[in-house]
Amino acid sequence: MRKLALLLLVLSVFTLATLESLTAQTGYSIAGANPYVARKDWNGLLAYTQGWSRANPNDGMAWYYMGQTYGFGLNRPADAANAFQRAVSLKSQWPEAWWALAYTDVQLKRYPDALQAVSTAVQQAPDRLNYRNGLAAVYSELNRWDDVVRTLEDEQKMMESARTTEYDWYNLGNGFSNSKLFKEAEAAYSRALKMNPNLGIAWTNLGVVEQALGNSQGALADYQRGASLGDRFGSGNYSSLYQALTAPPAAPRRVAGARPLFHQSDPFVPGTPRDVSGVGYGGTTPSWVPRGQE
């Protein structure tokens, strides 16, 4: 687990030289903002970014940090979206900012806007597999299932020839599962677990797929494995399925499930090439986190 502070070191890649000189002149900078992030002093960081944006309203990084502060720190997605929109208006070639904007639009259920933002992120950074997974998620919210399947299949083809991590396959499995392509999801989760057999969340979601395919005993074993590795939904899904299997025939049977969600997986770092270790704006849970029973 990497600390957020360590993720904030190398940021100059996405900061133009002209912006660097302007921030130096005004006294505001990434280096000045990061101590607030390290302390999780979100109100202090908000005041800092507001001063930064007033002193240099054409510095996209000021607005990007303000958006992260509103979104991750203060849970104010509408204000976050406004800040991210200002950031991309000042620097249009910025996939991380477009991705952050897409995430906040999803939070606000503005799915057409989210589609535009995430599509731009994919166009600007086509090798980032998590962006394609997010694109599929937005398509699913719009009930564009043919586009969901096409996006996931394109992603899978890329993954066969790309250098991937267990989280890439986990995310792909969630996308297929959300589209009810359970055999494809099973293969993707299995690939993730072959790379990292200690990924508890993948065991839990594999259990959901096994249950959907009618393999209740396999699902129980997977839930139990996920719970043993610390996934909190594994134990709940195990208990629900076990009770359903052992209940009298007349009793209603409630099916446990894990519903994949859209999450921003680029943490609070403009310069990260691809990072699936963040949830929201800077957590430590991989994207597409499973949920327990609804």
C-alpha positions as CSV (number, residue, x, y, z in Angstrom):
1,M,0.0,0.0,0.0
2,R,1.6,3.3,-1.1
3,K,1.0,6.4,0.9
4,L,-0.7,9.3,-0.8
5,A,2.3,11.6,0.0
6,L,4.6,9.3,-1.9
7,L,2.3,9.5,-4.9
8,L,2.7,13.3,-5.1
9,L,6.4,13.5,-5.8
10,V,7.0,13.6,-9.6
11,L,4.4,16.0,-11.1
12,S,6.4,18.2,-13.4
13,V,5.6,16.0,-16.5
14,F,2.2,17.6,-16.9
15,T,3.1,21.1,-15.8
16,L,4.1,23.5,-18.6
17,A,7.2,25.6,-18.1
18,T,5.1,28.8,-18.5
19,L,2.8,27.6,-15.7
20,E,5.7,26.9,-13.5
21,S,7.1,30.4,-14.0
22,L,3.7,31.9,-13.3
23,T,3.2,29.9,-10.1
24,A,6.6,30.8,-9.0
25,Q,5.8,34.5,-9.4
26,T,2.5,34.2,-7.5
27,G,4.0,32.1,-4.7
28,Y,1.6,29.2,-5.2
29,S,2.8,25.8,-6.4
30,I,2.3,22.1,-6.3
31,A,5.1,21.9,-3.7
32,G,3.1,24.4,-1.6
33,A,-0.1,22.5,-1.9
34,N,1.2,19.0,-1.1
35,P,1.8,19.5,2.6
36,Y,-1.9,20.1,3.0
37,V,-2.6,16.9,1.1
38,A,-0.2,15.0,3.3
39,R,-2.0,16.3,6.4
40,K,-5.4,15.7,4.8
41,D,-6.1,19.3,5.7
42,W,-8.8,19.8,3.1
43,N,-10.2,23.1,4.3
44,G,-6.7,24.5,4.4
45,L,-6.0,23.1,0.9
46,L,-9.2,24.6,-0.4
47,A,-8.2,28.0,0.9
48,Y,-4.8,27.5,-0.7
49,T,-6.2,26.5,-4.1
50,Q,-8.7,29.4,-4.0
51,G,-5.9,31.8,-3.4
52,W,-3.9,30.1,-6.1
53,S,-6.7,30.3,-8.7
54,R,-7.3,34.0,-7.8
55,A,-3.6,34.8,-8.1
56,N,-3.2,32.9,-11.4
57,P,-6.6,32.1,-12.9
58,N,-5.0,30.7,-16.0
59,D,-3.0,28.0,-14.2
60,G,-4.8,24.7,-14.9
61,M,-3.0,23.0,-12.0
62,A,-4.6,25.3,-9.5
63,W,-8.1,24.3,-10.8
64,Y,-7.1,20.6,-10.9
65,Y,-6.0,20.7,-7.3
66,M,-9.2,22.6,-6.4
67,G,-11.2,19.9,-8.1
68,Q,-9.4,17.1,-6.2
69,T,-9.9,19.0,-3.0
70,Y,-13.7,19.4,-3.5
71,G,-14.1,15.8,-4.8
72,F,-11.8,13.7,-2.7
73,G,-11.4,15.8,0.4
74,L,-14.8,17.4,0.8
75,N,-17.2,15.2,-1.1
76,R,-18.6,18.1,-3.1
77,P,-18.7,16.7,-6.7
78,A,-20.6,19.5,-8.2
79,D,-17.9,22.0,-7.2
80,A,-15.3,19.5,-8.2
81,A,-16.8,19.2,-11.7
82,N,-16.7,23.0,-12.1
83,A,-13.1,23.1,-11.2
84,F,-12.1,20.2,-13.5
85,Q,-14.0,21.8,-16.4
86,R,-12.0,25.0,-15.8
87,A,-8.8,22.9,-15.8
88,V,-9.5,21.2,-19.1
89,S,-10.6,24.5,-20.7
90,L,-7.1,25.8,-19.9
91,K,-5.2,22.7,-20.9
92,S,-7.2,20.4,-23.2
93,Q,-4.6,17.7,-23.6
94,W,-4.8,16.3,-20.0
95,P,-6.2,12.8,-19.8
96,E,-6.1,12.7,-16.0
97,A,-8.2,15.8,-15.7
98,W,-10.7,14.5,-18.2
99,W,-10.8,11.2,-16.3
100,A,-11.4,13.1,-13.0
101,L,-14.2,15.1,-14.7
102,A,-15.8,11.9,-15.9
103,Y,-15.7,10.5,-12.4
104,T,-17.5,13.5,-10.9
105,D,-20.0,13.5,-13.7
106,V,-20.8,9.9,-12.9
107,Q,-21.2,10.8,-9.2
108,L,-23.7,13.5,-10.3
109,K,-25.5,11.0,-12.7
110,R,-24.7,13.3,-15.7
111,Y,-23.9,10.3,-17.9
112,P,-23.9,12.0,-21.3
113,D,-21.3,14.5,-19.9
114,A,-19.4,11.6,-18.4
115,L,-19.3,9.9,-21.7
116,Q,-17.8,12.9,-23.4
117,A,-15.2,13.3,-20.7
118,V,-14.1,9.6,-20.5
119,S,-14.1,9.3,-24.3
120,T,-11.7,12.2,-24.4
121,A,-9.5,10.6,-21.8
122,V,-9.4,7.4,-23.8
123,Q,-8.6,9.3,-27.0
124,Q,-5.7,11.1,-25.3
125,A,-4.4,8.0,-23.4
126,P,-5.5,5.0,-25.4
127,D,-3.1,2.6,-23.6
128,R,-4.7,3.2,-20.2
129,L,-6.8,0.1,-19.8
130,N,-8.7,1.5,-16.7
131,Y,-10.0,4.4,-18.8
132,R,-11.5,1.9,-21.3
133,N,-13.1,0.0,-18.4
134,G,-14.6,3.3,-17.2
135,L,-15.9,4.0,-20.7
136,A,-17.7,0.6,-20.6
137,A,-19.2,1.5,-17.2
138,V,-20.6,4.8,-18.6
139,Y,-22.0,3.0,-21.6
140,S,-23.8,0.6,-19.2
141,E,-25.4,3.5,-17.3
142,L,-26.7,4.7,-20.7
143,N,-28.0,1.1,-21.5
144,R,-25.8,1.0,-24.5
145,W,-25.0,-2.6,-24.1
146,D,-23.5,-3.2,-27.6
147,D,-21.0,-0.5,-26.9
148,V,-20.3,-2.0,-23.5
149,V,-19.4,-5.4,-25.1
150,R,-17.4,-3.8,-27.9
151,T,-15.4,-1.7,-25.5
152,L,-14.6,-4.6,-23.2
153,E,-13.7,-6.9,-26.2
154,D,-11.4,-4.2,-27.5
155,E,-9.8,-3.9,-24.1
156,Q,-9.3,-7.6,-23.8
157,K,-7.6,-7.7,-27.2
158,M,-5.2,-4.9,-26.0
159,M,-4.5,-6.8,-22.8
160,E,-3.4,-9.9,-24.6
161,S,-0.5,-8.0,-26.1
162,A,0.1,-5.4,-23.4
163,R,2.0,-5.6,-20.1
164,T,-0.8,-6.0,-17.6
165,T,-1.3,-6.3,-13.9
166,E,-3.8,-8.4,-11.9
167,Y,-5.9,-5.3,-11.5
168,D,-6.3,-4.9,-15.2
169,W,-7.8,-8.4,-15.4
170,Y,-9.8,-7.8,-12.3
171,N,-11.3,-4.6,-13.8
172,L,-12.0,-6.4,-17.1
173,G,-13.8,-9.2,-15.1
174,N,-16.0,-6.6,-13.4
175,G,-16.9,-5.1,-16.8
176,F,-17.9,-8.5,-18.2
177,S,-19.8,-9.4,-15.0
178,N,-21.7,-6.1,-15.1
179,S,-22.7,-7.0,-18.7
180,K,-23.8,-10.5,-17.6
181,L,-21.0,-12.1,-19.7
182,F,-20.2,-14.5,-16.9
183,K,-18.0,-17.0,-18.7
184,E,-15.8,-14.1,-19.9
185,A,-15.8,-12.6,-16.4
186,E,-14.8,-16.0,-14.9
187,A,-11.8,-16.2,-17.3
188,A,-10.7,-12.6,-16.5
189,Y,-10.9,-13.1,-12.7
190,S,-9.1,-16.4,-13.0
191,R,-6.3,-14.6,-14.9
192,A,-6.1,-12.0,-12.2
193,L,-5.9,-14.6,-9.5
194,K,-3.2,-16.5,-11.4
195,M,-1.1,-13.3,-11.2
196,N,-2.0,-12.6,-7.6
197,P,-3.8,-15.4,-5.6
198,N,-4.0,-13.1,-2.6
199,L,-6.4,-10.7,-4.2
200,G,-9.4,-11.2,-2.0
201,I,-11.7,-8.9,-3.9
202,A,-11.2,-11.0,-7.0
203,W,-12.1,-14.2,-5.2
204,T,-15.3,-12.5,-4.0
205,N,-16.3,-11.4,-7.4
206,L,-15.3,-14.7,-8.9
207,G,-17.8,-16.2,-6.4
208,V,-20.5,-13.9,-7.7
209,V,-19.8,-15.2,-11.2
210,E,-19.8,-18.8,-10.1
211,Q,-23.1,-18.3,-8.3
212,A,-24.6,-16.8,-11.5
213,L,-23.4,-19.8,-13.5
214,G,-25.1,-22.2,-11.1
215,N,-22.0,-23.4,-9.3
216,S,-23.1,-22.7,-5.7
217,Q,-20.4,-24.8,-4.1
218,G,-17.7,-23.1,-6.1
219,A,-19.1,-19.8,-5.1
220,L,-19.1,-20.7,-1.4
221,A,-15.4,-21.7,-1.7
222,D,-14.6,-18.5,-3.5
223,Y,-16.5,-16.3,-1.0
224,Q,-14.7,-18.1,1.9
225,R,-11.3,-17.5,0.2
226,G,-12.1,-13.8,-0.3
227,A,-13.1,-13.4,3.3
228,S,-10.0,-15.2,4.5
229,L,-7.9,-12.6,2.6
230,G,-9.7,-9.7,4.2
231,D,-12.4,-8.8,1.7
232,R,-15.4,-7.7,3.9
233,F,-18.0,-8.7,1.3
234,G,-16.8,-12.3,1.0
235,S,-18.1,-13.3,4.4
236,G,-21.5,-11.6,3.8
237,N,-22.0,-13.2,0.5
238,Y,-21.0,-16.6,1.9
239,S,-23.5,-16.3,4.8
240,S,-26.3,-15.2,2.5
241,L,-25.7,-18.0,-0.1
242,Y,-25.3,-20.6,2.6
243,Q,-28.5,-19.6,4.3
244,A,-30.3,-19.7,1.0
245,L,-29.0,-23.1,0.2
246,T,-29.9,-24.6,3.6
247,A,-33.3,-22.8,4.1
248,P,-36.6,-24.8,3.9
249,P,-37.9,-25.0,0.3
250,A,-40.8,-22.6,1.0
251,A,-38.5,-19.9,2.3
252,P,-37.6,-17.1,-0.1
253,R,-34.1,-17.4,-1.5
254,R,-32.1,-14.2,-1.7
255,V,-29.2,-14.1,-4.1
256,A,-26.0,-12.5,-2.9
257,G,-24.2,-10.3,-5.4
258,A,-21.4,-7.9,-6.0
259,R,-22.1,-5.0,-8.2
260,P,-19.1,-3.4,-9.9
261,L,-19.0,0.4,-9.7
262,F,-17.3,3.1,-11.6
263,H,-14.3,4.5,-9.7
264,Q,-11.6,6.9,-10.7
265,S,-8.4,5.0,-10.5
266,D,-5.9,7.7,-11.0
267,P,-5.1,9.1,-7.6
268,F,-4.2,12.6,-6.8
269,V,-1.3,12.7,-9.2
270,P,-1.4,14.4,-12.6
271,G,1.8,12.6,-13.9
272,T,1.0,8.9,-13.1
273,P,1.1,6.9,-16.4
274,R,-1.4,4.3,-15.1
275,D,-2.3,3.5,-11.6
276,V,-5.1,1.2,-10.4
277,S,-4.4,1.5,-6.7
278,G,-6.8,4.4,-6.0
279,V,-10.4,4.6,-5.4
280,G,-12.2,7.9,-5.7
281,Y,-9.4,10.5,-5.7
282,G,-6.7,8.9,-3.5
283,G,-7.7,5.8,-1.6
284,T,-5.9,2.5,-1.7
285,T,-8.6,0.0,-2.9
286,P,-8.4,-1.0,-6.6
287,S,-11.1,0.4,-8.9
288,W,-14.4,-1.4,-9.6
289,V,-14.8,-2.3,-5.9
290,P,-17.4,-5.1,-5.3
291,R,-20.4,-4.5,-3.1
292,G,-22.4,-6.9,-1.0
293,Q,-26.0,-7.6,-1.3
294,E,-28.3,-4.8,-2.3
